Amino acid sequence: MKKIFLVLLIILYNFVSIAQEQDEKILFKTVSVKDGKLKKFPYLSSDFVSQFSIGDSIYVFDFKNRNYLVSINNDIGYIYQGLYFFENYKIKKYSDSIRRLERDSLSVYRKRSNIYNEKRVKEYKTKCQYRTNKVDEFSGKIRKSTPYYELGKIHNFYISISLGNFNGRKYLYFTTNLDIGCTNPYKSDRSTAKIKLENGDILNFYHSGVLDCGEYYLTGKLSNSEIIKLKKSKISTIRLIGTEGYQDFTEIEYNDVFFDKLKCIE
């Protein structure tokens, strides 16, 4: 009987030790307040790992680029700050977690989980992705356009841009799901996208497409002098102006997008 009791005590001790070791890696535990998707990397344009629902437990390991590294339903990935749980609603604090993270346990954990793959992130940022990349076989005209890169969000409203080159003429395309009216090409009430850079430069892109009163799409011509400026400084703020008003996007997560992607339309 004593042997059985001793074996059970050893098993219980090992179980508690394992649980404590896992807890040390966790900053805090909380719950999701809305449905969402878990991203592979801390970028808005990242692929998704899985979906989760309201009420699912969230275990938070780290914070990077306004994204939390989390575990939800045994899947590990990133979620954007402030969208899926209340910052002040933390079910359990882990006092030793900061010291643990200051050592190398989190980096080992990331490698073991194959989540934080710096090589894949670097490839995504340095390589070019295209919706269109061809030369017309009859006219010889170049047609290049990138996918839309999501730069940031305000609540559930996003801002995305795409870049294009059509026979040497270069363009920036802006879109958002926020309702600020039509994109108007007429000078009396012309829609505009304004980009403010971290060095203080402000660039204006006037809508040169057609009148569009569906989802906001603005086409702006991109000059060589503007390209030079965009390569010198990261984005600080973008203002989109429609016929019904404007919206400033100040939380630009992918603020070095022009450093990475302007070369794709050259």
N, C-alpha and C positions, 0 to 999 in steps of 0.2 A: 504493500500500500504506500509506503514511504517512497519507494522507487517511482511509482506512478505519479505521485504528487510532485516529486523532484523533476521528472520529465516534463510535466505540465508547466511547472514554474519556469523551466529553461525555455520552453516554447513561447510562453507569454513574454518573457524578457526579450527574446529575439524579435518578436513581433513589435513590441514597443520601441525597440532600438531602430528597427527599419522604418517605422512610422515617424520617429523623431528625425531620422536622417532625411526623409522625404520632405518633412515640414521645413527643415532648415533652408531648402532651396526656394521656398515660396515666400514672396513678399506679403501677400494677403489673399484671402479667399472672399469671393462675393458672388452675386447672382446676376444673370442677364435680365435687363428690363425690357428687351425687345428682341425680335428675331433678327438674325444676322448671318454673316458669312465669315469664316476664318481664313485669313490670307497666309500664303507661304512666306512672304517677305514684308518688311515694314514700308511698303510703297503702295500708294492708292491704285496703281495700275497692275499690281501683282495678281497672279492666278490665285484661285481659292483652294483651300484644303477640304473644307466641309461646311455644312450649315449647322446652325444651332437655333434654339427656340427660347422664348421668354421663360424664365425660371430655371434655366440650366445653370449649374455651378460653374464658376470661373475661377481658376487658380492662376494667379499672376506671378510671373518669375522675374520680369525685367521691364524696363521702359526705355524706348529708343525711337528717335525721330517722331515723337508724338504718337507712338504706337506701343501697346503692351504686348509682351511675349507671354502667351497664356496657354493653358490646357483646358479644353472644353470637351466633355464626352470622350476622353482619352485621345483626342486629336490635339496636336500642338501647332500653334501658328500665331499670327498677329491680328489684333483688332485696334481700331483707331481710338484715340483718347476721347473720352466724353460722350461716346455714342451709345454704349451698350450697358453701362452701369454707372450708378451715382458715385462720384469720387469719394464722398464722405460715408458711403455705406460699405464698410469692410467688416465682414463677419468675424474674421479672426486675424489678429496681428501675429507676426513671427519676429520676435525680438532679435534673434541671431541671424536673420536673413541677410542684412546689409553686410555684416562681416564676412558671411559666407560668400556673397556675391563679389566682394572685394578680392577674394582669392580666386582660384581658377575653376571652381565647381560648376559655374554656369556655362563657361566655354566648353568644358568637358561634356556637360549635359546637352548642349546644343549640337555638338559634333555627333554624339551618340544617337541623338534623335533625328539627325539629318535635316534639321530645319534651317539653321543659319549657315547656308552654303555661300560663302563670300564669292566664290568663283562664279556661281550662277548669277548672282546680283551684278557682279562686274560685267559679265557678258551681256546682260540685259541693258545696262546703261551704256556700254561702249559700242555695241553692235546696232545696226539699223534694222528696223522693222518697217514693212511697207504694206499699204493697201493696194497701191499701184506702183509698178516699177518696170516701165517698158519704153521702147522706142518704136514709133509708128513706122511700119515697114514701107509705107508709100511716101509719107512726108518727111520722115526722119526726125520728127519732133519728139522731144523727151517728155515723158509724163511720169512724175514721181509724187506720191503722197503717203505720208506716214499714218498710222492709226491715231486715234484720239488718245492723248495722254491726260489722265485725270490729275489735276494739280492740287486741288484742295476742296474742302466742303464747308458749308455753313449749315449746320443741322443736317437735313437730308438733301440739300441743294448743292450740286457739284459745279465745278468749272473745269472744262477740258479744252485742250488745244490740239490742232494737227498742223503739219507743215507740208507745203507743196511746191513743186517746181514744174511749170508747164512751158516747155521750150525756152527756158532761161528766165521766165517771169516767176518770181517767188512770192508765196502767199503764206499768211497765217490765218487759221480758221479757229474761231472761238465758239463754244457752245455751253449752254447751261440749261438745266430743267427748271430754273427759277423764272416766274412769270414777270417780266419787265417790259412786256409789249412786243411790238414787231421790230424786226431789223429793217431799217429804212435807208435806202441809198440816196434819197433826194436831199439836196443841200439845205432846204428849209428846216428839216428836222432829222438830220443824218445820224444814224446810229454809230457809236464809237466804242472801241476797246482801248483803254489806257493802261499801260504797264509802267509802274514805278519800280525802278531798280534800287538795290541797297545803296548804291553810290549817289542816289538822288536824281539820276536821269529819268525823265518821263518821256515815253514814246506813245504816240497816238496812231491808231489804226482805224481808218474810216471805212465803213461798209461799202464795198464795191460790187456786191452781188445784187440779187433781185429783192424786191419787197417780200418779206416772209413773215407771216403772222402765226406760224405754227410754233414749234419749239425754237428757242433762240439760236440762230446760226448767223455768225458774222464773218464775212470774208474781207481780210485786210491785205493790201499790197505790202510787200516786204522789200525795202531797198537795201543796197549794199552798206550804206552808212548805218542803217538800223541794225543790220546783222553784226557789224563791228561793235556797236554799243551793247548788244545783247550777249556777246561773247565775253564782255569785260566784267559784268556784275550779275549777281543772282537777283531773282525776282523778290520784291518786297510786297507789293500790293497790285492787284488787277481790278480795275473798275470797268464794268460792262454797262453801257448805256443803251436803253431801248426807247420806244415811243412812250412808254408809261412810267419811266423813271430809270433809276440806276441801282446797282449793287456793287459794293466793294468787297472783294475777297482778300482778307488779310492773312488768313492761315494757309499759306502756300507751302504745302509739304514737299512737292517735287520742284523746289525753287531753282535748281540748276539744270532744268530740262534743256535749255538752249545750249549749255555747255556740251551736253551729250548728243543732241539731235540735229542741230543746225547743219552739221557736216553731211547729214543724210540727204539733203536736197541740193548739195553743191555739185 
